[in-house]
Amino acid sequence: MPILRNAKKALRVSKKKTIINGQLKTKLKSAVDEMKKTPAADKLSAAFSAIDRGVKKNILQKNKAARVKASLSKLLKK
């Protein structure tokens, strides 16, 4: 356990961010999986917005987000 006051605060903040990031990651993965199971235009837009939110919150890197978006777009074209 941390001893210093700022280390204790850093631990609290880290725990909160871990929970929030986990929730965002779960929503992102579920939106992408839903799109992969049954491709549809409305699911594509939901997945894209989840991916963009993930990039904005630094859950995903930009290049991975672009790659996932491209693969989802290809599913819709088929």
PyMOL Python script that loads the backbone (N, CA, C, O; Angstrom):
from pymol import cmd

cmd.read_pdbstr("""\
ATOM      1  N   MET A   1       0.827  -1.187   0.000  1.00  0.00           N
ATOM      2  CA  MET A   1       0.000   0.000   0.000  1.00  0.00           C
ATOM      3  C   MET A   1       0.868   1.247   0.000  1.00  0.00           C
ATOM      4  O   MET A   1       1.947   1.266   0.593  1.00  0.00           O
ATOM      5  N   PRO A   2       0.390   2.288  -0.670  1.00  0.00           N
ATOM      6  CA  PRO A   2       1.147   3.534  -0.691  1.00  0.00           C
ATOM      7  C   PRO A   2       1.141   4.220   0.675  1.00  0.00           C
ATOM      8  O   PRO A   2       0.201   4.099   1.460  1.00  0.00           O
ATOM      9  N   ILE A   3       2.207   4.929   0.914  1.00  0.00           N
ATOM     10  CA  ILE A   3       2.341   5.624   2.191  1.00  0.00           C
ATOM     11  C   ILE A   3       2.094   7.117   2.012  1.00  0.00           C
ATOM     12  O   ILE A   3       1.404   7.733   2.824  1.00  0.00           O
ATOM     13  N   LEU A   4       2.645   7.692   0.968  1.00  0.00           N
ATOM     14  CA  LEU A   4       2.511   9.124   0.729  1.00  0.00           C
ATOM     15  C   LEU A   4       1.094   9.487   0.319  1.00  0.00           C
ATOM     16  O   LEU A   4       0.369   8.675  -0.255  1.00  0.00           O
ATOM     17  N   ARG A   5       0.710  10.730   0.626  1.00  0.00           N
ATOM     18  CA  ARG A   5      -0.646  11.196   0.343  1.00  0.00           C
ATOM     19  C   ARG A   5      -0.927  11.225  -1.157  1.00  0.00           C
ATOM     20  O   ARG A   5      -2.000  10.817  -1.603  1.00  0.00           O
ATOM     21  N   ASN A   6       0.055  11.716  -1.941  1.00  0.00           N
ATOM     22  CA  ASN A   6      -0.180  11.793  -3.388  1.00  0.00           C
ATOM     23  C   ASN A   6      -0.202  10.399  -4.012  1.00  0.00           C
ATOM     24  O   ASN A   6      -0.873  10.196  -5.024  1.00  0.00           O
ATOM     25  N   ALA A   7       0.507   9.448  -3.442  1.00  0.00           N
ATOM     26  CA  ALA A   7       0.468   8.080  -3.959  1.00  0.00           C
ATOM     27  C   ALA A   7      -0.881   7.433  -3.667  1.00  0.00           C
ATOM     28  O   ALA A   7      -1.395   6.657  -4.474  1.00  0.00           O
ATOM     29  N   LYS A   8      -1.453   7.758  -2.503  1.00  0.00           N
ATOM     30  CA  LYS A   8      -2.787   7.234  -2.172  1.00  0.00           C
ATOM     31  C   LYS A   8      -3.830   7.776  -3.140  1.00  0.00           C
ATOM     32  O   LYS A   8      -4.704   7.044  -3.603  1.00  0.00           O
ATOM     33  N   LYS A   9      -3.726   9.065  -3.440  1.00  0.00           N
ATOM     34  CA  LYS A   9      -4.666   9.667  -4.389  1.00  0.00           C
ATOM     35  C   LYS A   9      -4.492   9.067  -5.778  1.00  0.00           C
ATOM     36  O   LYS A   9      -5.473   8.804  -6.473  1.00  0.00           O
ATOM     37  N   ALA A  10      -3.240   8.852  -6.184  1.00  0.00           N
ATOM     38  CA  ALA A  10      -2.979   8.259  -7.494  1.00  0.00           C
ATOM     39  C   ALA A  10      -3.582   6.866  -7.581  1.00  0.00           C
ATOM     40  O   ALA A  10      -4.099   6.480  -8.629  1.00  0.00           O
ATOM     41  N   LEU A  11      -3.522   6.107  -6.491  1.00  0.00           N
ATOM     42  CA  LEU A  11      -4.111   4.774  -6.467  1.00  0.00           C
ATOM     43  C   LEU A  11      -5.631   4.845  -6.607  1.00  0.00           C
ATOM     44  O   LEU A  11      -6.229   4.056  -7.339  1.00  0.00           O
ATOM     45  N   ARG A  12      -6.252   5.793  -5.902  1.00  0.00           N
ATOM     46  CA  ARG A  12      -7.712   5.958  -6.007  1.00  0.00           C
ATOM     47  C   ARG A  12      -8.110   6.311  -7.429  1.00  0.00           C
ATOM     48  O   ARG A  12      -9.043   5.727  -7.981  1.00  0.00           O
ATOM     49  N   VAL A  13      -7.407   7.260  -8.020  1.00  0.00           N
ATOM     50  CA  VAL A  13      -7.721   7.708  -9.375  1.00  0.00           C
ATOM     51  C   VAL A  13      -7.526   6.567 -10.365  1.00  0.00           C
ATOM     52  O   VAL A  13      -8.325   6.382 -11.283  1.00  0.00           O
ATOM     53  N   SER A  14      -6.458   5.809 -10.168  1.00  0.00           N
ATOM     54  CA  SER A  14      -6.164   4.697 -11.057  1.00  0.00           C
ATOM     55  C   SER A  14      -7.263   3.637 -11.010  1.00  0.00           C
ATOM     56  O   SER A  14      -7.652   3.094 -12.044  1.00  0.00           O
ATOM     57  N   LYS A  15      -7.757   3.347  -9.814  1.00  0.00           N
ATOM     58  CA  LYS A  15      -8.833   2.365  -9.680  1.00  0.00           C
ATOM     59  C   LYS A  15     -10.104   2.836 -10.376  1.00  0.00           C
ATOM     60  O   LYS A  15     -10.774   2.053 -11.049  1.00  0.00           O
ATOM     61  N   LYS A  16     -10.438   4.126 -10.213  1.00  0.00           N
ATOM     62  CA  LYS A  16     -11.631   4.672 -10.859  1.00  0.00           C
ATOM     63  C   LYS A  16     -11.501   4.607 -12.379  1.00  0.00           C
ATOM     64  O   LYS A  16     -12.438   4.219 -13.077  1.00  0.00           O
ATOM     65  N   LYS A  17     -10.323   4.994 -12.883  1.00  0.00           N
ATOM     66  CA  LYS A  17     -10.124   4.991 -14.327  1.00  0.00           C
ATOM     67  C   LYS A  17     -10.151   3.579 -14.892  1.00  0.00           C
ATOM     68  O   LYS A  17     -10.625   3.369 -16.009  1.00  0.00           O
ATOM     69  N   THR A  18      -9.647   2.608 -14.132  1.00  0.00           N
ATOM     70  CA  THR A  18      -9.668   1.219 -14.575  1.00  0.00           C
ATOM     71  C   THR A  18     -11.091   0.736 -14.749  1.00  0.00           C
ATOM     72  O   THR A  18     -11.405   0.056 -15.725  1.00  0.00           O
ATOM     73  N   ILE A  19     -11.955   1.084 -13.807  1.00  0.00           N
ATOM     74  CA  ILE A  19     -13.366   0.687 -13.887  1.00  0.00           C
ATOM     75  C   ILE A  19     -14.038   1.334 -15.089  1.00  0.00           C
ATOM     76  O   ILE A  19     -14.734   0.658 -15.848  1.00  0.00           O
ATOM     77  N   ILE A  20     -13.838   2.633 -15.271  1.00  0.00           N
ATOM     78  CA  ILE A  20     -14.473   3.355 -16.368  1.00  0.00           C
ATOM     79  C   ILE A  20     -13.969   2.845 -17.716  1.00  0.00           C
ATOM     80  O   ILE A  20     -14.752   2.649 -18.646  1.00  0.00           O
ATOM     81  N   ASN A  21     -12.651   2.631 -17.816  1.00  0.00           N
ATOM     82  CA  ASN A  21     -12.090   2.134 -19.070  1.00  0.00           C
ATOM     83  C   ASN A  21     -12.582   0.731 -19.371  1.00  0.00           C
ATOM     84  O   ASN A  21     -12.800   0.389 -20.534  1.00  0.00           O
ATOM     85  N   GLY A  22     -12.758  -0.083 -18.349  1.00  0.00           N
ATOM     86  CA  GLY A  22     -13.289  -1.430 -18.553  1.00  0.00           C
ATOM     87  C   GLY A  22     -14.702  -1.396 -19.089  1.00  0.00           C
ATOM     88  O   GLY A  22     -15.056  -2.178 -19.971  1.00  0.00           O
ATOM     89  N   GLN A  23     -15.514  -0.490 -18.561  1.00  0.00           N
ATOM     90  CA  GLN A  23     -16.886  -0.354 -19.051  1.00  0.00           C
ATOM     91  C   GLN A  23     -16.909   0.093 -20.499  1.00  0.00           C
ATOM     92  O   GLN A  23     -17.684  -0.428 -21.301  1.00  0.00           O
ATOM     93  N   LEU A  24     -16.053   1.070 -20.844  1.00  0.00           N
ATOM     94  CA  LEU A  24     -15.996   1.545 -22.228  1.00  0.00           C
ATOM     95  C   LEU A  24     -15.546   0.434 -23.164  1.00  0.00           C
ATOM     96  O   LEU A  24     -16.092   0.271 -24.255  1.00  0.00           O
ATOM     97  N   LYS A  25     -14.553  -0.324 -22.735  1.00  0.00           N
ATOM     98  CA  LYS A  25     -14.029  -1.403 -23.566  1.00  0.00           C
ATOM     99  C   LYS A  25     -15.075  -2.488 -23.788  1.00  0.00           C
ATOM    100  O   LYS A  25     -15.164  -3.055 -24.877  1.00  0.00           O
ATOM    101  N   THR A  26     -15.866  -2.776 -22.757  1.00  0.00           N
ATOM    102  CA  THR A  26     -16.927  -3.771 -22.872  1.00  0.00           C
ATOM    103  C   THR A  26     -17.996  -3.312 -23.861  1.00  0.00           C
ATOM    104  O   THR A  26     -18.449  -4.092 -24.700  1.00  0.00           O
ATOM    105  N   LYS A  27     -18.396  -2.046 -23.759  1.00  0.00           N
ATOM    106  CA  LYS A  27     -19.398  -1.515 -24.690  1.00  0.00           C
ATOM    107  C   LYS A  27     -18.879  -1.537 -26.120  1.00  0.00           C
ATOM    108  O   LYS A  27     -19.617  -1.846 -27.056  1.00  0.00           O
ATOM    109  N   LEU A  28     -17.609  -1.208 -26.279  1.00  0.00           N
ATOM    110  CA  LEU A  28     -16.994  -1.198 -27.597  1.00  0.00           C
ATOM    111  C   LEU A  28     -16.980  -2.597 -28.193  1.00  0.00           C
ATOM    112  O   LEU A  28     -17.365  -2.788 -29.347  1.00  0.00           O
ATOM    113  N   LYS A  29     -16.541  -3.568 -27.418  1.00  0.00           N
ATOM    114  CA  LYS A  29     -16.463  -4.941 -27.913  1.00  0.00           C
ATOM    115  C   LYS A  29     -17.844  -5.494 -28.218  1.00  0.00           C
ATOM    116  O   LYS A  29     -18.016  -6.196 -29.215  1.00  0.00           O
ATOM    117  N   SER A  30     -18.834  -5.194 -27.383  1.00  0.00           N
ATOM    118  CA  SER A  30     -20.175  -5.708 -27.638  1.00  0.00           C
ATOM    119  C   SER A  30     -20.769  -5.094 -28.904  1.00  0.00           C
ATOM    120  O   SER A  30     -21.466  -5.781 -29.652  1.00  0.00           O
ATOM    121  N   ALA A  31     -20.505  -3.815 -29.152  1.00  0.00           N
ATOM    122  CA  ALA A  31     -21.015  -3.171 -30.368  1.00  0.00           C
ATOM    123  C   ALA A  31     -20.367  -3.776 -31.605  1.00  0.00           C
ATOM    124  O   ALA A  31     -21.039  -4.003 -32.611  1.00  0.00           O
ATOM    125  N   VAL A  32     -19.066  -4.037 -31.536  1.00  0.00           N
ATOM    126  CA  VAL A  32     -18.362  -4.623 -32.681  1.00  0.00           C
ATOM    127  C   VAL A  32     -18.822  -6.061 -32.916  1.00  0.00           C
ATOM    128  O   VAL A  32     -19.034  -6.464 -34.060  1.00  0.00           O
ATOM    129  N   ASP A  33     -18.979  -6.841 -31.837  1.00  0.00           N
ATOM    130  CA  ASP A  33     -19.430  -8.228 -31.975  1.00  0.00           C
ATOM    131  C   ASP A  33     -20.845  -8.298 -32.532  1.00  0.00           C
ATOM    132  O   ASP A  33     -21.154  -9.166 -33.349  1.00  0.00           O
ATOM    133  N   GLU A  34     -21.699  -7.388 -32.091  1.00  0.00           N
ATOM    134  CA  GLU A  34     -23.084  -7.346 -32.585  1.00  0.00           C
ATOM    135  C   GLU A  34     -23.097  -7.070 -34.088  1.00  0.00           C
ATOM    136  O   GLU A  34     -23.879  -7.667 -34.827  1.00  0.00           O
ATOM    137  N   MET A  35     -22.238  -6.175 -34.530  1.00  0.00           N
ATOM    138  CA  MET A  35     -22.143  -5.862 -35.957  1.00  0.00           C
ATOM    139  C   MET A  35     -21.619  -7.066 -36.736  1.00  0.00           C
ATOM    140  O   MET A  35     -22.085  -7.333 -37.844  1.00  0.00           O
ATOM    141  N   LYS A  36     -20.654  -7.797 -36.169  1.00  0.00           N
ATOM    142  CA  LYS A  36     -20.102  -8.950 -36.868  1.00  0.00           C
ATOM    143  C   LYS A  36     -21.130 -10.076 -36.997  1.00  0.00           C
ATOM    144  O   LYS A  36     -21.136 -10.792 -37.999  1.00  0.00           O
ATOM    145  N   LYS A  37     -21.998 -10.240 -35.993  1.00  0.00           N
ATOM    146  CA  LYS A  37     -22.992 -11.313 -36.034  1.00  0.00           C
ATOM    147  C   LYS A  37     -24.051 -11.048 -37.086  1.00  0.00           C
ATOM    148  O   LYS A  37     -24.341 -11.900 -37.926  1.00  0.00           O
ATOM    149  N   THR A  38     -24.625  -9.856 -37.028  1.00  0.00           N
ATOM    150  CA  THR A  38     -25.671  -9.501 -38.000  1.00  0.00           C
ATOM    151  C   THR A  38     -25.378  -8.111 -38.544  1.00  0.00           C
ATOM    152  O   THR A  38     -25.752  -7.116 -37.924  1.00  0.00           O
ATOM    153  N   PRO A  39     -24.712  -8.026 -39.695  1.00  0.00           N
ATOM    154  CA  PRO A  39     -24.379  -6.717 -40.261  1.00  0.00           C
ATOM    155  C   PRO A  39     -25.624  -5.921 -40.651  1.00  0.00           C
ATOM    156  O   PRO A  39     -26.513  -6.430 -41.334  1.00  0.00           O
ATOM    157  N   ALA A  40     -25.672  -4.684 -40.214  1.00  0.00           N
ATOM    158  CA  ALA A  40     -26.753  -3.770 -40.563  1.00  0.00           C
ATOM    159  C   ALA A  40     -26.217  -2.346 -40.459  1.00  0.00           C
ATOM    160  O   ALA A  40     -25.243  -2.079 -39.755  1.00  0.00           O
ATOM    161  N   ALA A  41     -26.873  -1.445 -41.175  1.00  0.00           N
ATOM    162  CA  ALA A  41     -26.388  -0.065 -41.220  1.00  0.00           C
ATOM    163  C   ALA A  41     -26.471   0.624 -39.864  1.00  0.00           C
ATOM    164  O   ALA A  41     -25.561   1.363 -39.489  1.00  0.00           O
ATOM    165  N   ASP A  42     -27.567   0.387 -39.119  1.00  0.00           N
ATOM    166  CA  ASP A  42     -27.693   1.043 -37.820  1.00  0.00           C
ATOM    167  C   ASP A  42     -26.677   0.501 -36.818  1.00  0.00           C
ATOM    168  O   ASP A  42     -26.168   1.247 -35.981  1.00  0.00           O
ATOM    169  N   LYS A  43     -26.384  -0.792 -36.903  1.00  0.00           N
ATOM    170  CA  LYS A  43     -25.372  -1.377 -36.024  1.00  0.00           C
ATOM    171  C   LYS A  43     -23.977  -0.893 -36.398  1.00  0.00           C
ATOM    172  O   LYS A  43     -23.099  -0.764 -35.545  1.00  0.00           O
ATOM    173  N   LEU A  44     -23.787  -0.625 -37.696  1.00  0.00           N
ATOM    174  CA  LEU A  44     -22.499  -0.103 -38.141  1.00  0.00           C
ATOM    175  C   LEU A  44     -22.260   1.283 -37.557  1.00  0.00           C
ATOM    176  O   LEU A  44     -21.160   1.578 -37.088  1.00  0.00           O
ATOM    177  N   SER A  45     -23.276   2.130 -37.582  1.00  0.00           N
ATOM    178  CA  SER A  45     -23.095   3.478 -37.037  1.00  0.00           C
ATOM    179  C   SER A  45     -22.886   3.434 -35.524  1.00  0.00           C
ATOM    180  O   SER A  45     -22.122   4.231 -34.982  1.00  0.00           O
ATOM    181  N   ALA A  46     -23.561   2.507 -34.840  1.00  0.00           N
ATOM    182  CA  ALA A  46     -23.365   2.369 -33.392  1.00  0.00           C
ATOM    183  C   ALA A  46     -21.945   1.897 -33.083  1.00  0.00           C
ATOM    184  O   ALA A  46     -21.309   2.378 -32.145  1.00  0.00           O
ATOM    185  N   ALA A  47     -21.461   0.951 -33.885  1.00  0.00           N
ATOM    186  CA  ALA A  47     -20.095   0.453 -33.684  1.00  0.00           C
ATOM    187  C   ALA A  47     -19.075   1.551 -33.977  1.00  0.00           C
ATOM    188  O   ALA A  47     -18.097   1.698 -33.243  1.00  0.00           O
ATOM    189  N   PHE A  48     -19.292   2.318 -35.037  1.00  0.00           N
ATOM    190  CA  PHE A  48     -18.375   3.406 -35.380  1.00  0.00           C
ATOM    191  C   PHE A  48     -18.317   4.444 -34.258  1.00  0.00           C
ATOM    192  O   PHE A  48     -17.236   4.913 -33.903  1.00  0.00           O
ATOM    193  N   SER A  49     -19.472   4.803 -33.701  1.00  0.00           N
ATOM    194  CA  SER A  49     -19.471   5.800 -32.638  1.00  0.00           C
ATOM    195  C   SER A  49     -18.776   5.258 -31.391  1.00  0.00           C
ATOM    196  O   SER A  49     -18.082   6.000 -30.696  1.00  0.00           O
ATOM    197  N   ALA A  50     -18.960   3.962 -31.101  1.00  0.00           N
ATOM    198  CA  ALA A  50     -18.272   3.362 -29.952  1.00  0.00           C
ATOM    199  C   ALA A  50     -16.764   3.351 -30.175  1.00  0.00           C
ATOM    200  O   ALA A  50     -15.991   3.619 -29.255  1.00  0.00           O
ATOM    201  N   ILE A  51     -16.351   3.042 -31.397  1.00  0.00           N
ATOM    202  CA  ILE A  51     -14.919   3.036 -31.728  1.00  0.00           C
ATOM    203  C   ILE A  51     -14.346   4.440 -31.604  1.00  0.00           C
ATOM    204  O   ILE A  51     -13.261   4.625 -31.053  1.00  0.00           O
ATOM    205  N   ASP A  52     -15.072   5.426 -32.115  1.00  0.00           N
ATOM    206  CA  ASP A  52     -14.591   6.814 -32.027  1.00  0.00           C
ATOM    207  C   ASP A  52     -14.481   7.290 -30.578  1.00  0.00           C
ATOM    208  O   ASP A  52     -13.546   8.007 -30.221  1.00  0.00           O
ATOM    209  N   ARG A  53     -15.454   6.882 -29.744  1.00  0.00           N
ATOM    210  CA  ARG A  53     -15.373   7.232 -28.332  1.00  0.00           C
ATOM    211  C   ARG A  53     -14.168   6.575 -27.683  1.00  0.00           C
ATOM    212  O   ARG A  53     -13.515   7.173 -26.829  1.00  0.00           O
ATOM    213  N   GLY A  54     -13.868   5.335 -28.089  1.00  0.00           N
ATOM    214  CA  GLY A  54     -12.704   4.637 -27.559  1.00  0.00           C
ATOM    215  C   GLY A  54     -11.408   5.329 -27.925  1.00  0.00           C
ATOM    216  O   GLY A  54     -10.482   5.397 -27.117  1.00  0.00           O
ATOM    217  N   VAL A  55     -11.339   5.847 -29.152  1.00  0.00           N
ATOM    218  CA  VAL A  55     -10.142   6.580 -29.578  1.00  0.00           C
ATOM    219  C   VAL A  55     -10.022   7.884 -28.800  1.00  0.00           C
ATOM    220  O   VAL A  55      -8.930   8.273 -28.385  1.00  0.00           O
ATOM    221  N   LYS A  56     -11.149   8.550 -28.608  1.00  0.00           N
ATOM    222  CA  LYS A  56     -11.142   9.817 -27.893  1.00  0.00           C
ATOM    223  C   LYS A  56     -10.678   9.638 -26.444  1.00  0.00           C
ATOM    224  O   LYS A  56      -9.995  10.505 -25.899  1.00  0.00           O
ATOM    225  N   LYS A  57     -11.046   8.526 -25.829  1.00  0.00           N
ATOM    226  CA  LYS A  57     -10.684   8.260 -24.441  1.00  0.00           C
ATOM    227  C   LYS A  57      -9.379   7.469 -24.308  1.00  0.00           C
ATOM    228  O   LYS A  57      -9.029   7.030 -23.213  1.00  0.00           O
ATOM    229  N   ASN A  58      -8.669   7.289 -25.409  1.00  0.00           N
ATOM    230  CA  ASN A  58      -7.387   6.572 -25.442  1.00  0.00           C
ATOM    231  C   ASN A  58      -7.518   5.107 -25.030  1.00  0.00           C
ATOM    232  O   ASN A  58      -6.604   4.549 -24.422  1.00  0.00           O
ATOM    233  N   ILE A  59      -8.645   4.487 -25.356  1.00  0.00           N
ATOM    234  CA  ILE A  59      -8.814   3.054 -25.147  1.00  0.00           C
ATOM    235  C   ILE A  59      -8.217   2.313 -26.336  1.00  0.00           C
ATOM    236  O   ILE A  59      -7.607   1.256 -26.174  1.00  0.00           O
ATOM    237  N   LEU A  60      -8.393   2.866 -27.520  1.00  0.00           N
ATOM    238  CA  LEU A  60      -7.865   2.296 -28.764  1.00  0.00           C
ATOM    239  C   LEU A  60      -6.906   3.277 -29.411  1.00  0.00           C
ATOM    240  O   LEU A  60      -7.005   4.490 -29.226  1.00  0.00           O
ATOM    241  N   GLN A  61      -5.968   2.718 -30.179  1.00  0.00           N
ATOM    242  CA  GLN A  61      -5.111   3.576 -30.988  1.00  0.00           C
ATOM    243  C   GLN A  61      -5.835   3.904 -32.287  1.00  0.00           C
ATOM    244  O   GLN A  61      -6.735   3.179 -32.710  1.00  0.00           O
ATOM    245  N   LYS A  62      -5.431   5.004 -32.911  1.00  0.00           N
ATOM    246  CA  LYS A  62      -6.110   5.448 -34.129  1.00  0.00           C
ATOM    247  C   LYS A  62      -6.019   4.419 -35.240  1.00  0.00           C
ATOM    248  O   LYS A  62      -7.004   4.174 -35.937  1.00  0.00           O
ATOM    249  N   ASN A  63      -4.850   3.812 -35.418  1.00  0.00           N
ATOM    250  CA  ASN A  63      -4.679   2.870 -36.518  1.00  0.00           C
ATOM    251  C   ASN A  63      -5.508   1.608 -36.320  1.00  0.00           C
ATOM    252  O   ASN A  63      -6.069   1.082 -37.281  1.00  0.00           O
ATOM    253  N   LYS A  64      -5.592   1.118 -35.092  1.00  0.00           N
ATOM    254  CA  LYS A  64      -6.413  -0.055 -34.830  1.00  0.00           C
ATOM    255  C   LYS A  64      -7.879   0.279 -35.070  1.00  0.00           C
ATOM    256  O   LYS A  64      -8.618  -0.536 -35.624  1.00  0.00           O
ATOM    257  N   ALA A  65      -8.302   1.459 -34.661  1.00  0.00           N
ATOM    258  CA  ALA A  65      -9.684   1.871 -34.877  1.00  0.00           C
ATOM    259  C   ALA A  65      -9.991   1.928 -36.373  1.00  0.00           C
ATOM    260  O   ALA A  65     -11.059   1.492 -36.803  1.00  0.00           O
ATOM    261  N   ALA A  66      -9.075   2.455 -37.157  1.00  0.00           N
ATOM    262  CA  ALA A  66      -9.277   2.526 -38.604  1.00  0.00           C
ATOM    263  C   ALA A  66      -9.355   1.128 -39.208  1.00  0.00           C
ATOM    264  O   ALA A  66     -10.159   0.871 -40.104  1.00  0.00           O
ATOM    265  N   ARG A  67      -8.510   0.228 -38.705  1.00  0.00           N
ATOM    266  CA  ARG A  67      -8.510  -1.144 -39.219  1.00  0.00           C
ATOM    267  C   ARG A  67      -9.821  -1.852 -38.892  1.00  0.00           C
ATOM    268  O   ARG A  67     -10.371  -2.559 -39.736  1.00  0.00           O
ATOM    269  N   VAL A  68     -10.320  -1.669 -37.682  1.00  0.00           N
ATOM    270  CA  VAL A  68     -11.576  -2.304 -37.279  1.00  0.00           C
ATOM    271  C   VAL A  68     -12.742  -1.718 -38.070  1.00  0.00           C
ATOM    272  O   VAL A  68     -13.635  -2.447 -38.500  1.00  0.00           O
ATOM    273  N   LYS A  69     -12.731  -0.405 -38.259  1.00  0.00           N
ATOM    274  CA  LYS A  69     -13.786   0.235 -39.044  1.00  0.00           C
ATOM    275  C   LYS A  69     -13.801  -0.291 -40.481  1.00  0.00           C
ATOM    276  O   LYS A  69     -14.866  -0.536 -41.048  1.00  0.00           O
ATOM    277  N   ALA A  70     -12.616  -0.460 -41.062  1.00  0.00           N
ATOM    278  CA  ALA A  70     -12.535  -0.956 -42.439  1.00  0.00           C
ATOM    279  C   ALA A  70     -13.079  -2.375 -42.533  1.00  0.00           C
ATOM    280  O   ALA A  70     -13.796  -2.705 -43.478  1.00  0.00           O
ATOM    281  N   SER A  71     -12.742  -3.216 -41.556  1.00  0.00           N
ATOM    282  CA  SER A  71     -13.226  -4.602 -41.605  1.00  0.00           C
ATOM    283  C   SER A  71     -14.738  -4.661 -41.418  1.00  0.00           C
ATOM    284  O   SER A  71     -15.404  -5.489 -42.039  1.00  0.00           O
ATOM    285  N   LEU A  72     -15.289  -3.789 -40.567  1.00  0.00           N
ATOM    286  CA  LEU A  72     -16.739  -3.761 -40.382  1.00  0.00           C
ATOM    287  C   LEU A  72     -17.444  -3.247 -41.631  1.00  0.00           C
ATOM    288  O   LEU A  72     -18.523  -3.725 -41.980  1.00  0.00           O
ATOM    289  N   SER A  73     -16.836  -2.276 -42.301  1.00  0.00           N
ATOM    290  CA  SER A  73     -17.417  -1.749 -43.540  1.00  0.00           C
ATOM    291  C   SER A  73     -17.449  -2.822 -44.626  1.00  0.00           C
ATOM    292  O   SER A  73     -18.400  -2.907 -45.402  1.00  0.00           O
ATOM    293  N   LYS A  74     -16.406  -3.632 -44.668  1.00  0.00           N
ATOM    294  CA  LYS A  74     -16.368  -4.714 -45.651  1.00  0.00           C
ATOM    295  C   LYS A  74     -17.477  -5.730 -45.386  1.00  0.00           C
ATOM    296  O   LYS A  74     -18.051  -6.282 -46.324  1.00  0.00           O
ATOM    297  N   LEU A  75     -17.777  -5.977 -44.118  1.00  0.00           N
ATOM    298  CA  LEU A  75     -18.868  -6.907 -43.789  1.00  0.00           C
ATOM    299  C   LEU A  75     -20.203  -6.387 -44.311  1.00  0.00           C
ATOM    300  O   LEU A  75     -21.035  -7.157 -44.789  1.00  0.00           O
ATOM    301  N   LEU A  76     -20.396  -5.091 -44.215  1.00  0.00           N
ATOM    302  CA  LEU A  76     -21.678  -4.513 -44.660  1.00  0.00           C
ATOM    303  C   LEU A  76     -21.801  -4.554 -46.185  1.00  0.00           C
ATOM    304  O   LEU A  76     -22.900  -4.715 -46.715  1.00  0.00           O
ATOM    305  N   LYS A  77     -20.674  -4.410 -46.888  1.00  0.00           N
ATOM    306  CA  LYS A  77     -20.720  -4.421 -48.345  1.00  0.00           C
ATOM    307  C   LYS A  77     -21.106  -5.792 -48.893  1.00  0.00           C
ATOM    308  O   LYS A  77     -21.720  -5.887 -49.956  1.00  0.00           O
ATOM    309  N   LYS A  78     -20.746  -6.863 -48.164  1.00  0.00           N
ATOM    310  CA  LYS A  78     -21.094  -8.210 -48.636  1.00  0.00           C
ATOM    311  C   LYS A  78     -22.533  -8.430 -48.517  1.00  0.00           C
ATOM    312  O   LYS A  78     -23.023  -9.505 -48.864  1.00  0.00           O
TER     313      LYS A  78
END
""", "prot")
cmd.dss("prot")
cmd.show_as("cartoon", "prot")
cmd.util.cbc("prot")
cmd.orient("prot")
